[in-house]
Amino acid sequence: MTVDQVHNAHRNGAAPTDLSPDDAESALYVAIWAYSSGDAATAHRAAEAARAFTPDSELARLLSAITANGDATAVYDSPAAFRAFIRGGGNIGLYEATSTALRRLYRQQRPQRLLDIGAGDGLALLPALTEHQPVVGVVEPSSALLAETTAGLTRRGITHHAWQDTAQDFTATHTQRWDLIQSTFALQSLPAGDKTRVLRWIAAHTGRFALVEFDDVEVASVWEPAWFRDCLARVERGLREYHADRDLVGAGFILPVILGKFGTTAPTNYELAVDSWVALLRETGFAEITTRRLTDYWWRPAYLLEAVTAAG
């Protein structure tokens, strides 16, 4: 069976155990389908079949290893995998481009009070603070990542405030106003309703907002064959950007994120196309919005969106 035939069977209520894939793509479709249904045994057999069809597939190899163990690591449960992920492969160029864009923005706008929502370990923020050094606020739910960011700010002698909080909890209670608020690759993790609430708070508490996110392709279903094929190709490319850390990054971060897109539980990411981000920013109170492509990336190209309120 081809991917299209497997997709039709999936849509018509068949079970993955009933299908015989004809190639690596259809075998991976069955493997991910079975995995998302909680059938690790069928998922493993299908992943092994994908490896037999295409022995050099890193995706098939790692999916086989994950399904042999029964389950993937939850996203962010492996700090070592996340750290290796963001500091290797295409993320090196991605974060360099992001920090360069933020540094240019600080030089132009000269904010005296800067808030970073979802700062992580400061990989985008800290290198951008080489010329202009405002008072910085950082919001990050992970205590370990937040500690790394605050340590970096302390080393640079930058006055700062830190909150170990989710974006949702922080914006529900805080009332300070900031000259510039930024968020890099963090708001994609918020469901639609939370995105709207957080962005409305941001619009009410700053005149200027800088958002860095991917320009995702929005589809009605991730099981659509065209999107699925493109996803496989992009993940394979992403995995191959890592070498010694490929197994750590692949099994500990990339595949858990990707498998979450197909799961029956809530996904870890709710990405949008840039046009949808623009529409959402307008809806939540921003009057002037500009977009600029920062760099290509194995998943999707990254964009900087600058949004200004009517009062800003």
Beta strands, then each sheet from edge to edge (+ up, - down):
strand 1: 113-117
strand 2: 135-139
strand 3: 160-163
strand 4: 180-184
strand 5: 208-214
strand 6: 286-295
strand 7: 302-309
sheet 1: 3+ 2+ 1+ 4+ 5+ 7- 6+
end
